Amino acid sequence: MQSTRRVAKNLLKWFRAHARDLPWRRTRDPYAIWISEVMLQQTQVKTVVPYWERWMARLPTVQALARASERCVLKLWEGLGYYSRARNLHRAAKLITAGHGGEFPGDFEAVLALPGVGRYTAGAVCSIAFNQPHPAVDGNVIRVLTRLFGLRGNPKERPTNEKLWSLATELVQVAHQLDAHDGCSHFNQAVMELGATICLAQNPRCGECPVKSSCVARLANSVARFPEVPRRAASTERRVAAFVLECGGRYLVRQRPARVVNQGLWEFPNVELIDGLTLAQLARKHLGLDLSLARALSTIRHTITRYRITLEVFRCPASRPSDTDGRWLTLRELQKLPFPSAHRRILEQICRDEPS
């Protein structure tokens, strides 16, 4: 196995010279770093930057997050998806305020005990904010380490996963020996940075890699085979119809119930096109709508987990606000509510179409 000391030393040197200037890297505030790490789960850096900046401007401290309403939290998160992340941040902030005097805990086990925090997030926050020698193994790190050390096997299965965490622990401890002030913080960020910018899943830029001379996969001309992850399950196609109902400048929206995807967010009435029924039959059966005067508004395609969804949007006249579930709200009121991304796009189109 390659020298962990040489790898750690080269990565630290490379990171200090080539690290991207990201806003959360300009601070050691554990709260700010925690927010960035949670936002970065399943989300690209370029998407996260403006969200993180808006969040920190509105909720700059744990106490501010704890005091905020759920609507405010979800509105700031709107568009990032996986909304349980935002709810867990909110819950955790309340626990920190109640149990840690409003100070973000500096103990790994205390961080790990927070809602929504797993081994990776706890390790990332404690190493980056407090320079503690805890590993942080995410998708980018898995790709780098499996290639660098030629680790075979599915990284999600226990034997390989344990090897990865053990190796990452050894490396961050070596980094701490090399630099007691910043070594852990910089090393974990360096591995993540390498995976995000150089050691890419497709078309890796091996010639620019600071540890290329130590990379087992590169030396064996087998970079593409690592990591050995199973093929993803095929996506499932789904069709959904959404309806924009307007009466007297007010639009009907509904709040998604608890314990479903996107719970607590708002959406326009909709129905999935299944059961072998026509769109008109489904609209009448589930929403009590007569589509004889409906007109097509747009088609929106988006993805949720393994589902590829085609959302067909229709505008339907409404003679008066009915007693159906939901609320009739003005555009100004709607813009204050958190919507899933696809339904936010519907609202944006309505706003563009309406006379100013």
KEKE-3310 file (N, C-alpha, C; in steps of 0.2 Angstrom, whole numbers, plus 5000, padded with zeros to 4 digits):
npx = (5004:5002:5013:5005:5009:5016:5006:4997:5005:5007:4994:4990:4999:4995:4981:4982:4987:4978:4965:4947:4939:4928:4913:4911:4923:4930:4928:4929:4918:4908:4894:4891:4899:4893:4880:4884:4889:4878:4869:4877:4875:4870:4870:4876:4891:4891:4877:4874:4881:4874:4862:4867:4873:4861:4855:4863:4863:4851:4848:4860:4865:4865:4855:4847:4842:4835:4825:4817:4803:4795:4791:4799:4811:4809:4806:4818:4826:4820:4820:4831:4829:4826:4820:4819:4832:4832:4822:4828:4840:4833:4827:4838:4845:4836:4838:4852:4851:4843:4850:4864:4867:4866:4877:4887:4891:4907:4911:4914:4905:4893:4890:4887:4876:4866:4850:4848:4862:4875:4889:4898:4895:4897:4911:4916:4912:4918:4932:4934:4930:4935:4948:4950:4955:4946:4939:4931:4921:4914:4905:4914:4926:4927:4928:4941:4950:4948:4953:4966:4972:4969:4957:4947:4930:4913:4910:4900:4897:4900:4914:4923:4919:4923:4937:4939:4935:4944:4956:4955:4954:4967:4974:4970:4975:4988:4989:4987:4998:5007:5003:4998:4989:4981:4980:4971:4959:4962:4966:4955:4946:4954:4954:4941:4940:4949:4942:4931:4935:4946:4949:4938:4922:4919:4930:4942:4955:4969:4982:4984:4984:4989:4994:4997:5008:5007:4996:4987:4977:4979:4992:4990:4983:4969:4959:4945:4938:4936:4927:4921:4906:4889:4878:4866:4849:4836:4828:4811:4797:4785:4769:4761:4747:4744:4734:4730:4720:4710:4701:4694:4707:4713:4722:4721:4729:4737:4743:4755:4753:4759:4773:4775:4783:4791:4784:4773:4776:4769:4758:4750:4734:4734:4736:4741:4743:4737:4729:4723:4713:4706:4713:4703:4694:4701:4703:4690:4687:4696:4698:4687:4685:4680:4686:4683:4684:4697:4714:4730:4745:4759:4773:4782:4797:4805:4815:4814:4822:4822:4813:4807:4799:4785:4777:4762:4754:4739:4727:4713:4696:4688:4673:4670:4678:4679:4673:4683:4698:4711:4719:4714:4723:4732:4744:4754:4753:4756:4769:4776:4776:4783:4787:4788:4801:4796:4783:4785:4790:4779:4772:4780:4778:4765:4766:4773:4764:4753:4746:4755)
npy = (4994:5011:5025:5033:5044:5052:5053:5061:5072:5078:5080:5090:5101:5103:5107:5119:5127:5126:5126:5129:5145:5146:5151:5146:5142:5152:5153:5147:5144:5133:5131:5137:5129:5117:5119:5121:5108:5100:5105:5102:5089:5078:5088:5100:5110:5123:5126:5126:5137:5151:5148:5145:5157:5165:5159:5161:5174:5177:5168:5168:5162:5148:5150:5159:5151:5141:5149:5152:5150:5135:5137:5148:5141:5131:5139:5145:5134:5130:5122:5115:5102:5086:5088:5084:5086:5100:5101:5093:5100:5111:5105:5101:5113:5118:5109:5111:5124:5121:5111:5114:5126:5135:5135:5128:5111:5105:5092:5076:5065:5072:5080:5070:5065:5073:5077:5070:5070:5061:5049:5054:5068:5072:5070:5078:5091:5092:5090:5100:5112:5112:5106:5092:5075:5067:5056:5059:5052:5053:5052:5058:5056:5042:5038:5044:5037:5023:5022:5028:5019:5007:4999:4985:4979:4982:4998:5001:4990:4981:4975:4982:4995:4997:4996:5008:5018:5016:5018:5031:5037:5034:5042:5056:5057:5056:5068:5077:5075:5081:5094:5102:5113:5116:5104:5093:5099:5104:5093:5084:5092:5093:5080:5079:5090:5086:5075:5081:5090:5085:5071:5064:5056:5053:5055:5058:5070:5065:5068:5080:5078:5078:5067:5057:5049:5040:5033:5018:5013:5021:5018:5005:5007:5007:5015:5018:5008:5009:5017:5001:5000:4994:4993:5006:5005:5005:5020:5025:5029:5042:5050:5065:5076:5093:5107:5123:5133:5147:5161:5176:5182:5174:5159:5141:5131:5117:5110:5098:5083:5076:5064:5060:5062:5078:5083:5096:5106:5117:5115:5115:5108:5091:5076:5059:5050:5036:5020:5017:5026:5040:5057:5066:5059:5055:5068:5072:5062:5062:5075:5082:5090:5098:5096:5101:5115:5117:5122:5118:5122:5121:5109:5101:5093:5083:5076:5064:5056:5040:5042:5048:5061:5067:5082:5088:5103:5112:5125:5129:5136:5143:5145:5150:5150:5134:5122:5113:5104:5114:5130:5147:5158:5174:5179:5186:5181:5168:5168:5168:5156:5140:5129:5113:5111:5109:5114:5127:5131:5132:5142:5152:5154:5157:5170:5177:5177:5184:5200:5215)
npz = (5000:4996:5003:5016:5022:5012:5002:5010:5013:5000:4995:5005:5001:4988:4990:4997:4987:4977:4980:4978:4980:4991:4999:5012:5016:5021:5034:5051:5058:5065:5064:5051:5043:5045:5040:5026:5023:5024:5015:5003:5002:4990:4980:4969:4970:4964:4963:4977:4982:4981:4988:5001:5004:5005:5015:5026:5027:5031:5042:5052:5064:5075:5085:5078:5068:5076:5081:5070:5059:5053:5040:5035:5035:5026:5015:5012:5009:4997:4982:4983:4986:4994:5007:5020:5025:5028:5038:5048:5051:5057:5068:5074:5077:5087:5097:5100:5105:5116:5123:5123:5126:5116:5109:5095:5097:5101:5102:5095:5096:5101:5091:5081:5087:5083:5075:5059:5056:5051:5051:5041:5040:5053:5055:5045:5049:5062:5059:5049:5055:5068:5067:5071:5071:5063:5051:5035:5024:5009:4993:4984:4991:4992:4978:4976:4985:4983:4970:4971:4980:4975:4979:4979:4977:4982:4988:4996:5003:5018:5021:5012:5014:5027:5026:5019:5028:5038:5031:5028:5041:5045:5036:5039:5052:5050:5043:5053:5061:5052:5051:5064:5066:5055:5048:5048:5045:5032:5025:5024:5017:5005:4999:4996:4987:4977:4972:4967:4957:4950:4951:4943:4940:4927:4914:4921:4926:4926:4923:4930:4943:4960:4966:4957:4955:4965:4963:4962:4953:4942:4938:4934:4923:4925:4929:4926:4931:4945:4958:4962:4960:4960:4946:4943:4947:4934:4929:4933:4923:4926:4924:4927:4930:4933:4939:4936:4945:4945:4952:4953:4955:4964:4968:4968:4980:4988:5003:5006:5014:5030:5032:5018:5002:5001:5011:5019:5010:4997:4984:4967:4963:4958:4949:4947:4932:4930:4932:4920:4916:4908:4906:4909:4915:4927:4932:4935:4944:4955:4958:4956:4944:4929:4913:4901:4897:4899:4896:4889:4898:4900:4899:4911:4915:4927:4940:4953:4965:4960:4950:4934:4930:4921:4920:4916:4913:4916:4913:4921:4921:4935:4943:4956:4972:4978:4990:4992:4998:5003:4999:4994:4986:4984:4971:4977:4990:4987:4983:4995:5000:5002:4989:4980:4967:4954:4955:4959:4947:4940:4946:4944:4930:4929:4936:4926:4916:4920:4919:4924)
capx = (5000:5006:5014:5000:5012:5018:4999:4994:5009:5006:4987:4990:5002:4991:4975:4984:4989:4973:4958:4943:4937:4921:4912:4911:4930:4932:4927:4929:4912:4905:4887:4891:4901:4888:4875:4886:4890:4871:4867:4881:4873:4866:4869:4883:4894:4888:4870:4874:4884:4869:4858:4871:4874:4855:4853:4868:4861:4844:4849:4867:4867:4861:4849:4842:4838:4830:4819:4814:4797:4797:4789:4804:4817:4808:4807:4826:4828:4816:4823:4837:4826:4827:4818:4820:4838:4831:4819:4833:4843:4829:4826:4845:4846:4832:4841:4858:4849:4841:4855:4871:4868:4866:4884:4887:4895:4914:4913:4911:4899:4888:4888:4884:4869:4861:4846:4851:4869:4879:4897:4902:4894:4900:4918:4917:4912:4923:4938:4935:4929:4939:4954:4950:4957:4941:4938:4925:4920:4908:4906:4920:4932:4927:4931:4948:4953:4948:4958:4973:4975:4967:4953:4942:4924:4908:4911:4894:4897:4904:4921:4926:4917:4927:4943:4939:4935:4951:4962:4953:4956:4975:4977:4969:4979:4995:4989:4987:5005:5011:5001:4994:4985:4976:4981:4964:4954:4964:4967:4948:4944:4958:4952:4934:4941:4952:4936:4926:4938:4952:4947:4931:4919:4920:4935:4946:4961:4974:4988:4984:4983:4995:4996:4996:5013:5005:4989:4987:4973:4982:4998:4988:4978:4962:4955:4938:4935:4935:4925:4917:4899:4884:4874:4860:4842:4833:4823:4804:4793:4778:4766:4756:4744:4743:4729:4730:4713:4710:4695:4695:4714:4716:4723:4720:4735:4736:4749:4757:4752:4765:4775:4775:4788:4790:4778:4773:4777:4763:4758:4744:4731:4737:4734:4745:4740:4737:4723:4719:4708:4708:4715:4697:4691:4705:4702:4684:4686:4700:4698:4680:4686:4678:4691:4680:4687:4704:4719:4737:4749:4766:4775:4788:4801:4810:4817:4814:4825:4823:4807:4808:4792:4783:4771:4758:4751:4733:4724:4706:4692:4684:4668:4670:4681:4675:4674:4688:4703:4716:4718:4714:4728:4734:4750:4759:4753:4759:4776:4779:4776:4788:4784:4793:4804:4792:4777:4788:4791:4772:4770:4784:4775:4759:4768:4775:4759:4749:4748:4758)
capy = (5000:5017:5028:5038:5051:5055:5055:5067:5078:5080:5083:5096:5106:5105:5110:5126:5131:5126:5126:5134:5150:5145:5156:5143:5140:5158:5154:5141:5144:5126:5132:5139:5124:5112:5121:5120:5101:5097:5108:5099:5082:5077:5094:5103:5117:5129:5127:5128:5144:5156:5145:5145:5164:5168:5156:5164:5181:5177:5164:5168:5158:5142:5153:5162:5145:5138:5154:5153:5146:5130:5140:5151:5137:5128:5143:5146:5128:5129:5121:5111:5095:5082:5093:5082:5089:5106:5100:5090:5106:5115:5101:5101:5119:5119:5104:5114:5129:5119:5107:5116:5133:5139:5134:5122:5107:5103:5085:5072:5061:5076:5082:5064:5063:5078:5074:5071:5070:5054:5049:5058:5075:5074:5070:5084:5097:5092:5091:5106:5118:5111:5102:5086:5070:5062:5055:5061:5048:5054:5049:5060:5053:5035:5038:5045:5032:5017:5023:5029:5013:5001:4995:4982:4978:4987:5002:5001:4984:4982:4974:4988:5002:4998:4998:5015:5022:5014:5021:5039:5038:5034:5048:5062:5057:5058:5075:5081:5075:5085:5101:5102:5118:5115:5098:5089:5103:5105:5087:5081:5096:5092:5074:5081:5094:5082:5071:5086:5094:5082:5063:5064:5050:5052:5059:5061:5073:5062:5072:5086:5075:5079:5061:5053:5045:5035:5030:5011:5013:5025:5014:4999:5009:5004:5021:5018:5002:5011:5012:4995:5001:4991:4997:5009:5003:5009:5025:5024:5035:5044:5056:5068:5082:5098:5111:5130:5135:5154:5164:5183:5184:5169:5152:5135:5127:5113:5108:5091:5080:5073:5057:5059:5066:5085:5085:5102:5110:5118:5113:5115:5102:5087:5069:5055:5047:5029:5017:5016:5031:5046:5063:5070:5054:5056:5074:5072:5057:5064:5083:5085:5095:5097:5099:5103:5121:5117:5123:5116:5128:5119:5103:5101:5087:5083:5069:5064:5050:5036:5043:5053:5063:5072:5085:5092:5108:5114:5130:5128:5141:5141:5150:5152:5146:5129:5120:5108:5105:5119:5138:5151:5164:5179:5178:5189:5176:5161:5169:5168:5149:5135:5124:5109:5114:5109:5118:5133:5133:5133:5148:5157:5155:5161:5177:5180:5178:5189:5207:5218)
capz = (5000:4996:5009:5018:5023:5005:5000:5014:5012:4993:4995:5008:4997:4982:4992:4999:4981:4971:4983:4976:4985:4992:5005:5019:5017:5023:5041:5055:5061:5064:5061:5044:5039:5045:5035:5019:5022:5023:5008:4998:5001:4984:4977:4966:4973:4960:4965:4984:4985:4982:4994:5007:5006:5007:5022:5031:5028:5035:5048:5053:5070:5077:5088:5073:5065:5081:5082:5063:5058:5048:5033:5033:5034:5020:5009:5011:5006:4991:4976:4985:4986:5000:5012:5027:5027:5031:5044:5053:5053:5061:5074:5078:5080:5093:5102:5102:5109:5123:5127:5122:5127:5109:5105:5092:5100:5098:5103:5089:5098:5102:5084:5078:5090:5081:5070:5052:5056:5051:5052:5037:5042:5060:5053:5041:5053:5067:5056:5046:5060:5074:5066:5074:5066:5061:5044:5032:5018:5005:4986:4981:4994:4990:4972:4976:4989:4979:4964:4974:4984:4971:4984:4976:4980:4982:4994:5001:5007:5024:5021:5008:5018:5033:5024:5017:5034:5042:5028:5029:5048:5045:5032:5043:5058:5047:5041:5059:5063:5048:5053:5070:5066:5049:5044:5047:5041:5025:5022:5022:5011:4999:4996:4993:4982:4972:4969:4964:4952:4946:4950:4941:4939:4920:4911:4926:4924:4929:4922:4934:4950:4964:4969:4952:4955:4970:4961:4960:4947:4936:4936:4931:4918:4927:4933:4925:4935:4952:4962:4959:4962:4956:4941:4946:4944:4929:4931:4932:4921:4928:4921:4932:4927:4938:4937:4939:4946:4947:4953:4956:4957:4969:4965:4973:4981:4994:5007:5006:5021:5034:5030:5011:4999:5001:5016:5021:5004:4994:4977:4964:4963:4953:4949:4943:4926:4931:4933:4914:4915:4904:4910:4911:4920:4933:4935:4938:4950:4961:4960:4954:4939:4922:4909:4895:4895:4901:4891:4891:4899:4899:4901:4915:4916:4932:4943:4961:4967:4953:4946:4929:4930:4916:4923:4911:4917:4913:4917:4921:4924:4941:4944:4962:4976:4980:4997:4991:5002:5000:5000:4988:4988:4978:4969:4982:4995:4985:4983:5001:5002:4999:4984:4976:4962:4948:4956:4959:4940:4937:4949:4940:4923:4930:4937:4920:4911:4922:4918:4930)
cpx = (5004:5007:5009:5003:5014:5011:4997:4998:5007:4999:4987:4993:4998:4984:4977:4985:4983:4966:4953:4941:4930:4919:4912:4918:4933:4931:4928:4923:4909:4898:4887:4894:4896:4882:4877:4887:4883:4868:4871:4879:4869:4866:4876:4885:4891:4881:4870:4876:4878:4864:4861:4872:4867:4853:4857:4866:4855:4845:4856:4870:4863:4855:4844:4838:4833:4824:4815:4808:4799:4796:4795:4810:4816:4808:4814:4829:4825:4820:4829:4835:4828:4826:4819:4827:4837:4827:4823:4838:4840:4828:4833:4847:4842:4835:4848:4856:4847:4846:4862:4872:4868:4873:4884:4892:4902:4916:4910:4905:4893:4885:4884:4877:4864:4856:4849:4858:4872:4886:4900:4901:4897:4908:4920:4917:4917:4930:4939:4935:4934:4946:4955:4951:4952:4940:4931:4924:4914:4909:4912:4926:4932:4930:4939:4952:4953:4952:4965:4976:4972:4962:4947:4936:4919:4909:4906:4893:4902:4911:4925:4925:4922:4934:4944:4939:4942:4956:4961:4955:4964:4977:4976:4973:4986:4995:4990:4994:5009:5009:4996:4989:4979:4976:4975:4959:4956:4964:4960:4945:4948:4956:4945:4935:4944:4946:4931:4929:4943:4950:4940:4928:4920:4925:4939:4953:4967:4981:4989:4984:4989:4998:4996:5002:5012:4999:4989:4983:4976:4988:4996:4983:4971:4958:4948:4935:4933:4931:4921:4910:4894:4880:4868:4854:4839:4828:4816:4800:4787:4775:4761:4754:4743:4738:4730:4722:4713:4703:4696:4702:4717:4717:4723:4726:4733:4743:4750:4757:4759:4766:4774:4781:4786:4784:4779:4774:4770:4763:4751:4741:4733:4735:4739:4741:4741:4730:4719:4714:4711:4710:4708:4694:4694:4704:4695:4683:4690:4700:4691:4680:4683:4683:4689:4683:4694:4709:4726:4741:4757:4767:4782:4791:4806:4811:4817:4816:4826:4817:4809:4800:4791:4776:4768:4753:4745:4730:4716:4702:4689:4679:4668:4675:4677:4677:4680:4694:4708:4715:4718:4718:4730:4741:4755:4759:4757:4766:4780:4779:4781:4785:4790:4795:4799:4786:4779:4788:4784:4770:4774:4781:4769:4760:4770:4769:4754:4751:4750:4753)
cpy = (5006:5021:5034:5044:5055:5057:5061:5073:5082:5083:5090:5102:5108:5109:5118:5130:5131:5126:5131:5139:5150:5148:5152:5141:5147:5159:5147:5140:5137:5126:5133:5133:5118:5113:5119:5112:5098:5099:5104:5092:5082:5083:5097:5109:5123:5131:5129:5135:5149:5154:5147:5153:5167:5165:5160:5171:5182:5173:5163:5164:5152:5145:5156:5156:5142:5142:5154:5148:5141:5133:5144:5147:5133:5132:5145:5140:5127:5128:5116:5104:5092:5086:5091:5085:5096:5105:5097:5096:5110:5112:5102:5107:5120:5114:5108:5120:5127:5115:5109:5123:5138:5139:5128:5117:5105:5096:5081:5068:5066:5078:5076:5062:5068:5075:5075:5071:5063:5055:5053:5066:5077:5074:5076:5090:5097:5093:5098:5112:5118:5108:5096:5080:5065:5062:5057:5057:5049:5051:5051:5056:5045:5034:5039:5040:5025:5017:5023:5023:5006:4996:4992:4981:4984:4991:5003:4995:4984:4981:4980:4994:5002:4999:5005:5019:5022:5018:5029:5041:5039:5041:5055:5062:5059:5066:5079:5081:5080:5093:5101:5107:5118:5109:5094:5092:5103:5098:5084:5085:5095:5085:5075:5085:5090:5078:5075:5089:5090:5074:5062:5057:5048:5057:5062:5064:5071:5065:5078:5084:5076:5073:5055:5048:5039:5031:5023:5010:5016:5021:5008:5000:5006:5009:5020:5012:5004:5017:5007:4995:4997:4996:5000:5006:5008:5014:5023:5030:5036:5050:5059:5075:5087:5103:5118:5132:5142:5157:5171:5184:5179:5162:5147:5132:5123:5111:5101:5088:5077:5066:5055:5063:5073:5087:5092:5108:5111:5116:5114:5108:5097:5080:5065:5051:5040:5026:5015:5020:5037:5052:5066:5065:5055:5062:5075:5068:5059:5071:5086:5091:5093:5100:5101:5110:5122:5119:5121:5122:5127:5112:5103:5094:5087:5076:5069:5056:5046:5037:5049:5055:5068:5075:5090:5097:5111:5120:5129:5134:5139:5147:5154:5148:5141:5127:5114:5109:5110:5126:5141:5157:5168:5177:5180:5184:5170:5162:5168:5161:5145:5130:5120:5113:5115:5113:5125:5136:5135:5140:5154:5159:5159:5169:5180:5181:5183:5196:5210:5224)
cpz = (5000:5002:5010:5019:5017:5002:5003:5013:5005:4992:4999:5004:4991:4984:4994:4993:4976:4974:4980:4982:4986:4999:5012:5020:5020:5031:5044:5059:5060:5062:5054:5040:5039:5040:5028:5018:5021:5016:5002:4997:4995:4979:4975:4970:4970:4962:4973:4986:4986:4988:5001:5009:5008:5014:5027:5032:5032:5042:5050:5059:5071:5081:5083:5069:5070:5081:5075:5063:5053:5041:5031:5031:5027:5014:5007:5007:4999:4985:4977:4985:4993:5006:5019:5029:5031:5037:5049:5055:5058:5068:5078:5081:5087:5099:5104:5107:5116:5127:5127:5123:5121:5106:5102:5095:5097:5099:5097:5091:5099:5095:5080:5081:5087:5075:5063:5051:5056:5052:5048:5039:5048:5059:5050:5045:5058:5064:5053:5051:5066:5073:5070:5069:5065:5054:5041:5025:5014:4998:4983:4984:4992:4983:4972:4979:4986:4973:4967:4977:4981:4975:4979:4980:4981:4989:4998:5005:5013:5024:5018:5012:5024:5032:5022:5023:5038:5038:5028:5036:5048:5042:5036:5049:5056:5046:5047:5062:5058:5049:5058:5070:5061:5046:5043:5043:5033:5021:5019:5016:5005:4996:4993:4987:4976:4968:4965:4958:4947:4945:4949:4940:4931:4918:4916:4923:4927:4929:4927:4941:4954:4967:4964:4952:4960:4968:4958:4953:4941:4933:4933:4925:4919:4931:4932:4929:4942:4952:4959:4962:4957:4951:4944:4943:4939:4932:4929:4929:4924:4925:4926:4929:4933:4935:4940:4939:4948:4947:4957:4959:4962:4966:4970:4974:4987:4997:5007:5013:5024:5031:5023:5008:4999:5005:5018:5016:5001:4987:4974:4963:4957:4954:4945:4938:4926:4930:4926:4912:4911:4909:4913:4916:4927:4936:4939:4945:4956:4963:4959:4949:4932:4917:4902:4892:4897:4895:4893:4892:4898:4901:4905:4916:4922:4935:4950:4962:4960:4949:4941:4928:4924:4919:4918:4915:4913:4917:4916:4924:4930:4942:4951:4967:4979:4988:4997:4996:4999:5002:4994:4990:4982:4976:4974:4988:4993:4985:4989:5004:4999:4995:4982:4970:4956:4949:4957:4952:4937:4940:4945:4933:4924:4932:4931:4915:4913:4921:4924:4932)
residu = (MET:GLN:SER:THR:ARG:ARG:VAL:ALA:LYS:ASN:LEU:LEU:LYS:TRP:PHE:ARG:ALA:HIS:ALA:ARG:ASP:LEU:PRO:TRP:ARG:ARG:THR:ARG:ASP:PRO:TYR:ALA:ILE:TRP:ILE:SER:GLU:VAL:MET:LEU:GLN:GLN:THR:GLN:VAL:LYS:THR:VAL:VAL:PRO:TYR:TRP:GLU:ARG:TRP:MET:ALA:ARG:LEU:PRO:THR:VAL:GLN:ALA:LEU:ALA:ARG:ALA:SER:GLU:ARG:CYS:VAL:LEU:LYS:LEU:TRP:GLU:GLY:LEU:GLY:TYR:TYR:SER:ARG:ALA:ARG:ASN:LEU:HIS:ARG:ALA:ALA:LYS:LEU:ILE:THR:ALA:GLY:HIS:GLY:GLY:GLU:PHE:PRO:GLY:ASP:PHE:GLU:ALA:VAL:LEU:ALA:LEU:PRO:GLY:VAL:GLY:ARG:TYR:THR:ALA:GLY:ALA:VAL:CYS:SER:ILE:ALA:PHE:ASN:GLN:PRO:HIS:PRO:ALA:VAL:ASP:GLY:ASN:VAL:ILE:ARG:VAL:LEU:THR:ARG:LEU:PHE:GLY:LEU:ARG:GLY:ASN:PRO:LYS:GLU:ARG:PRO:THR:ASN:GLU:LYS:LEU:TRP:SER:LEU:ALA:THR:GLU:LEU:VAL:GLN:VAL:ALA:HIS:GLN:LEU:ASP:ALA:HIS:ASP:GLY:CYS:SER:HIS:PHE:ASN:GLN:ALA:VAL:MET:GLU:LEU:GLY:ALA:THR:ILE:CYS:LEU:ALA:GLN:ASN:PRO:ARG:CYS:GLY:GLU:CYS:PRO:VAL:LYS:SER:SER:CYS:VAL:ALA:ARG:LEU:ALA:ASN:SER:VAL:ALA:ARG:PHE:PRO:GLU:VAL:PRO:ARG:ARG:ALA:ALA:SER:THR:GLU:ARG:ARG:VAL:ALA:ALA:PHE:VAL:LEU:GLU:CYS:GLY:GLY:ARG:TYR:LEU:VAL:ARG:GLN:ARG:PRO:ALA:ARG:VAL:VAL:ASN:GLN:GLY:LEU:TRP:GLU:PHE:PRO:ASN:VAL:GLU:LEU:ILE:ASP:GLY:LEU:THR:LEU:ALA:GLN:LEU:ALA:ARG:LYS:HIS:LEU:GLY:LEU:ASP:LEU:SER:LEU:ALA:ARG:ALA:LEU:SER:THR:ILE:ARG:HIS:THR:ILE:THR:ARG:TYR:ARG:ILE:THR:LEU:GLU:VAL:PHE:ARG:CYS:PRO:ALA:SER:ARG:PRO:SER:ASP:THR:ASP:GLY:ARG:TRP:LEU:THR:LEU:ARG:GLU:LEU:GLN:LYS:LEU:PRO:PHE:PRO:SER:ALA:HIS:ARG:ARG:ILE:LEU:GLU:GLN:ILE:CYS:ARG:ASP:GLU:PRO:SER)
# end
